[in-house]
């Protein structure tokens, strides 16, 4: 089953599945693009879909499509529970992916996770739920897939540090970012992604969220997690071993590789991806991230170290701020400013239940909206 099927990761997951005779798609889910979703279902043989947008779900039903259409907030839950897949690939964007993650793990179903916000927001509650239901979480993000593969090849106690690589985004090396445009921020130098994650990559918030995700996925303290900027995006992650040596996972930036590993690992399948020609590459370069120019990475690490529901607050504030930037309401530099203010304003105690996370998410979004109104009233000065 693929959630977020009409997005970039979902489309590539369908391509991977089409190359695997032993994979059968039991269901697909998307937000509102019902025509594309129904076409995907027809192409894969899936007879059940879910659309979060009720209007889109109604349109799909009215189209005469002969499969089952689930709609609204409960649609994805109904799809997962009724179809009972062996694996759910969650590629939903943002905190909206948390609910489907909870349902998947509650049902004891293996989760191929491309929705990093599930662990950023859900943290210990999500990992505890997976353990309680004996449900495996397999990472799909290229960096975490690389770490997963590197770590599993080493015996316990040998891995000392985990290193996530970052492309640096379109503004690497720049210190003045107040005047950058929406179009410039969306011009990622390496990956083709949706708008929200592309802006997160430009601010380096995406790498901060991945840092928090790695902490939960691999049960590694933040003091043993590093981020290094690697503009070529060919080294996806590294690990440092106790003897001082390092291991790296290299390859062309193609998301079909980690998707295929999540669905087939530890086995591998043939993919139309050319191996690296290191002589042609010539050089691999690395540099420290500039957290003065890109404070989102620092804010994410600080929220992770603070613990409790601080990462939940961070993520909610960031989602509101990124949407405001894409709508032209705030400058690029307004994103970390709003996140910083919301983190300072919203208490972030630990969550005892998932309901606590949704409440904290609501409070953080309301605080971010107040910041936006305050900025607008002040003429955007704040």
Secondary structure, 3 states (H helix, E strand, C coil): CEECCCCHHHHHHHHHHHCCCCCCCCCEEECCCHHHHHHHHHHHCCCEEEECCHHHHHHHHHCCCCCEEEECCCHHHHHHHHHCCCEEEECCCHHHHHHHHHHHHHCCCEEEECCCHHHHHHHHHHHHHHHHCCCCEEECCHHHHHHHHHHHCCCCCCEEEEEEEECCCCCCCCCCCCCCCHHHHCCCCCCCCCHHHHHHHHHCHHHHHHHHHHHHHHCCCHHHEEEEECCCCCEEEEEEECCCCEEEEECCCCHHHHHHHHHHCCCCCCCCCCCCCHHHHCCCCCECCCCCCCHHHHHHHHHHHHCCCHHHHHHHHHHHHHHHHHCCCCCCCHHHHHHHHHHHHCCCCCCCCHHHHHHHHHHHHHHHHHHHHHHHHCCCCC
